[in-house]
Structures are given as C-alpha cells and as structure tokens.
Amino acid sequence: MPDPKIKVIGVELEKREPIIYYTFLEEENDDDDYSINTLVLVNSELGLEVGKIITKTKFLSIEEMGYEPNPIIRILTEEDEEEFQKIKQEIKEVEEYTQNKSEEMNLQMRVLQARYTFDRSKLIIFFGADSRVDFRELVKVLAKKYKVRIELRQVGIRDEVKIKGSLGLCGQVACCARFLREFSSIKMELAKTQQMMINTAKISGRCGKLLCCLRYENDFYEEVLKNVPNENSTIEYDGKPAKVITVNVFLKEVTLQVIEDNQPLLIKIPFKYFNENSNEENKTDEL
C-alpha cells in the first residue's frame, strides 16, 4: 500500500541550501498565509531557525521526501522579524571576530559563515581549511565571549566555494553559488562521454573538482551514443572486422578502418546505421 500524501510546503534555511519540507501546524490556515518568500519559524537539525518559504503547497509522501516532516512553528511576527534582523547584524561581528582570533592563534582556517539559532542557544560557525584544524582553544575563547554553546564545522572545498561564491570558466557566477542546491557525483567518464579534451585544468571549477556542468548534458550524450561503438573498439561491418577510429557526436558519424586488398580504408558511417541494426537485433531476439 503506497504511503499517503502529506500536505507540505518547501522552506529554505539559507540561500541555495536543500529544500526542507514542513507540514502546517493548523490545517485550517489559509494557503495564502504561506505565500512564497514568507518567513517562518521552524525546527531544523541545528535547532530553532528562521526559514523562507520557496515553494507552493505540495502533497508528498514520506518516501518521496525521505523523512517525516516537522510542522512549521509559526509565521514570523513583527517582534520575531526585529529579533531576526538583530541576529543577522550580530552574525557579521561573530564572523569577523572569529577570523581575527583564529589568525592570532595561527590557525590555518577560513571563516565562511556563522549561524545563531533563533533562541540564541547555539552558535554554529562554518569554516574551510586545507588540513585538519585543532580549534579547541578557539572554542573556549568564543564560548567565553558569547556565552552560548559553540559548534565549529569544517566544510569541504565545494561547499566553501558555494558559500563564498566564485566565477566559473564560462564567465558567469559559479553554478553552486547561483542555483545548485545539492552536489552531484561528477566523474571523469562524463567528460569522456562528451568527447571533451581530458585536460583537468579546463574541466575543473574554482574548487579544483570536476565541473558540475558536465552533468547537465550527459543524458543527451548517453541517449545519442546508446548503440554506437566506442573508439578503438573492433566491430564487424559488412561481414569484415573493422576498427572504430573516431566517434563524432556532433556530426553523428563513426569513422571505421577496414582492410581491403591489404590496404587500410577509412569509411564514415552515420549513427543511424548502428541504431537500425540494434533495432533489427532486438526484433530477432523477440522472435
């Protein structure tokens, strides 16, 4: 029996973070009260936080979401919004102070972002570093100054670029800083499938990892090349062995080398030939 659908709404806690779905505290509330860009108070993995509604009402199952959603606590009141603005101002001072103190203590770390929980019970500071950092003394200094529970979290280089922002090789703001909410696994096979030159400097982003945009068109290339043989493979063509010299996805043709009269001969074959032959083989298998 399929999971029942739950009425939920998508909330963003920080820009470009994954969407988290929440239920409504009171079913009788009008959906108009929860319009896009409305600020709401919610419980997150960090604690009590302010989030922004970024989707319309949806009906999703727990299986689709991957978790059981919590209810929205309330839409922010005027007092809540005033407090939220104060917190945002204080965060800037926290980030600056933490960076200065880390430099004084010769800690090789880059302070990226600080977040207070709405009830000020916890202060979370995210940082980047090229190696492991012993920040225990820094935590003591911060706890003494701010008198709250302090949590320092080191993030990976991809998340660091996402938080700080950067320009991509295309000249636009990097995808992770512009619209990507989650990172996909990017492997060298994607570049090979798309017949790109395997020069890591040209297919890597500011983070030093392979470009996220290699993922965008990969489904197209996989579909186009589905029945096409790989370069350097040997196939049978017209009853003779033939070596695949090149596969040109843009011209949609394969260059084969066959031997005739003891001489190598290059033949260009359209992708359509391999697709039609594949269809014929499938029909034969069905029979």
Salt bridges, closest charged atoms under 4 A:
GLU12 OE2 - ARG181 NH1 2.84
GLU14 OE2 - ARG115 NE 3.68
GLU17 OE2 - ARG115 NH1 2.67
ASP31 OD1 - LYS7 NZ 3.08
GLU45 OE2 - ARG153 NH1 3.77
GLU49 OE2 - ARG115 NH2 2.91
GLU64 OE1 - LYS5 NZ 2.87
ASP80 OD2 - ARG74 NE 2.80
GLU83 OE2 - ARG120 NH2 2.78
GLU90 OE1 - ARG120 NH1 2.44
GLU104 OE1 - LYS101 NZ 3.29
ASP130 OD1 - ARG110 NH2 3.29
ASP134 OD2 - ARG136 NH2 2.79
GLU137 OE2 - LYS140 NZ 3.32
GLU151 OE1 - LYS122 NZ 3.99
GLU151 OE1 - ARG149 NH2 3.92
GLU151 OE2 - ARG153 NE 2.60
GLU160 OE2 - ARG110 NE 2.55
GLU223 OE2 - LYS226 NZ 3.38
GLU253 OE2 - LYS268 NZ 3.94
GLU260 OE2 - LYS240 NZ 3.71
